[in-house]
Structure formats: C-alpha cells, structure tokens
C-alpha cells in the first residue's frame, strides 16, 4: 500500500481505538491513555534518535527518565526552609568539596609527570578529599532528613512554575548522558547496553536512598500542576453553570477538562519534538549520522569523528527522554523512585520503537500510542475473554481458576506476540525508514 495512504490510516486506527474506549468505557480512561501515549511517544522519539539515527543500543532509559522526574521536583516543589536552615549550607559546601577534589585530581594528573610521586599524590588527594567530604556531608544529611521526615525530610525545590522543570529535567538527563557517554561509548554495542543498564540502576538507587534529595521511597507528592485542579473547577460557579447548561456532570467534566488541558500541553511538546527531529533527520547532519550508523569505518575514512558524533546523539536522545520523564512526573503529581522499573521504561519503549519503525520519527510516535493503548487495555480485555470462555464452567473448576488467573499475564504475552508478528511480517516496523 502507498505510504501516503497507509500511514494516516494507521494513525486513524489508533485514535479510533482511543475514541472507542471513550464511548465504551469512559472519557477519563480514554484521555488518560492518550496522555500517557503522548509521553511514551516522546520517549520513543528519544530512543529513536539514538538507535534509529546512530545505532546506539541504550537500555538505560529508565535512569534518564528518572532524572527528568527529579528535574520537575527540583524546580516545581517549594523549598523546605527548616531543612535548609538545618543543613542546607553544609550540604552545598560538602558537594563543593567533592567537586573540588575531583577537579584537583584531574589537574594534578595532567601536570605531574608519570611515576610513583604522581600516584601517591593522587591517592592522598582523593582519600583526604573523600574523608573531608563525608565529615561534612553525613551530619548535614542527617540534620536535613530529621526535619519532619513523615512530610518533608528533604530540601525541596525552587518553587518555580513546574513547566520550567521540563527542560531542566532534560538538562539533568543530558548531563548524566555526557558522563555515561564519555566512559561507555567506546564500548562494543553489547557492552554499551550492559553499561547503560548498570548506570541507570545506579541513578535509580541514588534516588531511592538519598532522602535529602528526593525523599527516597517515601516519594515526593503534591507536585504543582501547570493546569487547574479539579476541585477548583468544581468550585467555579461559571464552570459549573456552563457544564450543567450542556447537560454534563460538573465533577466528571472537571476531570475530563483537566486531562484535555494536559493532552494539549503534551501534544504541543510532541509536535515540537517531531518538527525538530524531522529537521535534523533531513539535514546534512542527519545524513552524516545515518552514514556513521551504516558504516563507521567508511565514515571515519572520510574524516568524521565517530565517537564525538555518537556522544552528541546520545546526549540529545537522553535529553528527550528526560523531558518525557518530567512530563510524566507532572502528570502523576508525584515522584516515585520505586516505580522506575526496566520492564516499563526500557523494554516497553524499545517495543514501541521496533514496532513503529526504527529510524522513522512518525513510526516511533505511532508505536508509542499503539503499544501504550495495548499495554493498558489488554489486561481487562483478557479478563473479559477469560470470563467468556469459562462462563459455562463450574465455580469449583480448577481450569476456570487457572484461566482467570492467567489474564494478569496477558500484557506480557501480547507484547511478545506483537513483537514477533511485526518482526516476521514487517521487520522494519509499521512505518519503515525511507
């Protein structure tokens, strides 16, 4: 089929499924699926930048998504004055000491001649700096985390509009990607995958355990919204009168209105990302990246700095994932480090990219919307199907019990089946790279 016809039909099919959910289930559910689908599409675009443009196999997506969520917290949440008074200044000084130790070690290593003296000096500087850092850091952290640990126990943020936290989340992810890229991009693809996964787990472990930064597993709740709260709409006489005039329940309408506002924000970000990535793909830079992806040796022979370009695209893709992570934290209204699991933030995003079409930005968007819809809806659909199959069986039937319990695993089964079918019949994805 002509791509000019097939591609719009695929998008129309996905949106038809979401609209059908609104009619058959509820518009709150349908808009919830759409909003998370838009965020997933942004994540898929970030991974597609790395894999589709440059062939970089990054399985540390959840680490960059988590850093994006942290960015939203550091910007949007109000500062905790008591915690800053208890140990904020000491904590910042200890972090400055740590940074100074690292910088000093780098300078020392570059200026001293190789030999025993340089090695001993490096050890003395690093060990001494470490003990000074811990002597300042540990008491400051203990003082901060002792301030109302049930409600705060952390420094909080800057109290700025949370939308500013979205690009800041991208910058945090980009900074981490620079560090990862500097150390791991010289590795072969399989070792790069292992390195990125390990570093992502380290990032999530830090967020889980450093309560002064993100409250750890106690979670940061009450993240400010860029849209009104439902209760504010319900208390607005004009809104209530307008909804009642249209024959709508104001309570339900307030929830739908808020989700629509989120959807417009997320759609605006997604459209901006698509425009930027399409411009990059069709530019000389994009052609160079694909040339490097297809044949690194030939690209190097033509004078291209492959490692530098890999680092560049790795940072850009991670920044996009960080922005998506900040959007998701804003939508959830909380930062939950314990929920950053590889299954959801790595495997699922990779399925979106592969099914949609690696190397094609529109394919990544389609994969994000379609796979997220199936991820949410397959389990209730599976339970309905199992109820239908077992309707004639007795309540004491072991087979009926087994089939009903197996409905919980329909998500993983469906993702695997879809992936196998696409790889068999359309190995380049539903919307292949041109």
PyMOL commands that set and color helices and strands:
alter all, ss='L'
color gray80, all
select helices_A, chain A and resi 3-24+27-54+61-76+81-111+116-145+164-184+189-209+211-214+216-218+230-234+237-245+250-281+284-294+296-301+306-332+337-339+342-356+361-389+398-425
alter helices_A, ss='H'
color red, helices_A
select strands_A, chain A and resi 220-221+334-335
alter strands_A, ss='S'
color yellow, strands_A
deselect
rebuild
show_as cartoon
